[in-house]
Amino acid sequence: MSFIIKFIGGVTSLFVLQSCIINNAKQQECIVKQIVVTEIYHSNAADIFFKEANGDFYYINRGMERDLKIKQLEGKVMGKKITLHLYTFWFGYQSNHISQLGLDDEILFTEF
């Protein structure tokens, strides 16, 4: 009996973890949020982070590997209001993962 419970728990854990990977995001799976950028930085994993005044941050996964340049982004969006499409998982949790980044009518990055 113990083996069966462990097996079911393991399969359930794998399912939950797999469902947290963002692949092929669609616009209807995202919420739209506007923020004013106070800081831009990158991580060792090549993610690009956008921070707002209240300390909240949002990121483009592997943005440096997608040929996005920090200096160019700083010049365009620092201190300005940007529009983010943030992925929302099927179980309702809103991630900080940016699926699309826009400034006014210009799309600076998109996964769609």
C-alpha positions in Angstrom: 0.0 0.0 0.0 2.8 2.4 0.9 4.4 1.9 -2.6 1.1 2.8 -4.3 0.7 6.0 -2.3 4.3 7.0 -3.0 3.9 6.2 -6.7 0.7 8.3 -7.0 2.3 11.1 -5.0 5.3 11.0 -7.3 3.2 11.1 -10.5 1.1 13.9 -9.1 4.2 15.9 -8.2 5.6 15.4 -11.7 2.3 16.6 -13.2 2.3 19.8 -11.1 5.9 20.6 -11.8 5.4 20.0 -15.6 2.4 22.3 -15.5 4.6 25.1 -14.2 6.8 25.2 -17.3 5.7 27.9 -19.7 5.7 26.7 -23.3 3.9 28.3 -26.2 2.1 31.0 -24.2 -1.0 32.4 -25.7 -2.4 35.9 -25.3 -5.6 34.6 -23.8 -3.6 32.9 -21.0 -2.1 36.2 -19.9 -3.2 39.2 -17.9 -2.2 42.7 -19.0 -0.4 44.9 -16.5 1.2 48.3 -16.8 4.2 49.3 -14.7 6.7 52.2 -14.6 10.2 50.8 -14.9 12.6 51.9 -12.1 15.4 49.4 -12.8 16.5 46.9 -15.4 19.1 44.1 -14.7 20.0 40.6 -15.8 20.8 37.4 -13.9 23.5 34.8 -14.5 20.8 32.7 -16.2 20.5 35.4 -18.9 17.0 36.5 -17.7 16.2 40.2 -18.0 14.4 41.7 -15.0 12.2 44.9 -14.9 11.6 46.4 -11.5 8.9 48.8 -10.4 9.0 51.3 -7.6 7.1 49.1 -5.1 9.8 46.4 -5.5 7.8 44.1 -7.7 9.8 42.6 -10.6 9.0 40.8 -13.8 11.3 39.0 -16.2 11.9 37.8 -19.7 13.1 34.3 -19.5 16.5 33.9 -21.2 16.2 37.5 -22.6 19.9 37.9 -23.1 20.0 34.7 -25.2 17.1 36.2 -27.4 19.4 39.0 -28.4 17.7 41.6 -26.2 20.2 44.3 -25.1 20.0 45.7 -21.6 21.4 49.2 -22.6 18.9 49.5 -25.5 16.0 48.5 -23.3 17.2 51.0 -20.6 17.2 53.8 -23.1 13.7 52.9 -24.3 11.8 52.1 -21.1 13.6 53.4 -18.0 11.1 55.6 -16.1 8.3 55.0 -18.7 5.1 53.1 -18.4 5.3 49.7 -20.2 2.6 47.1 -20.9 3.3 43.6 -19.8 1.5 40.4 -20.7 2.1 38.1 -17.7 1.4 34.4 -18.0 -1.2 32.9 -15.7 -1.2 29.2 -15.0 -4.3 27.0 -15.4 -4.7 26.9 -11.6 -4.9 30.7 -11.4 -1.4 31.7 -10.3 -0.1 34.8 -12.0 3.6 34.5 -12.8 6.1 37.3 -13.2 7.1 35.8 -16.6 6.7 38.4 -19.4 5.2 36.9 -22.5 5.0 40.3 -24.2 6.5 43.7 -23.5 5.2 46.8 -25.1 5.8 50.6 -25.0 3.0 52.7 -26.4 2.2 51.1 -29.7 5.5 49.3 -30.1 6.0 45.7 -29.2 9.6 45.3 -27.9 9.4 41.6 -27.1 6.8 38.9 -27.7 6.5 35.1 -27.4 3.2 35.1 -29.3 
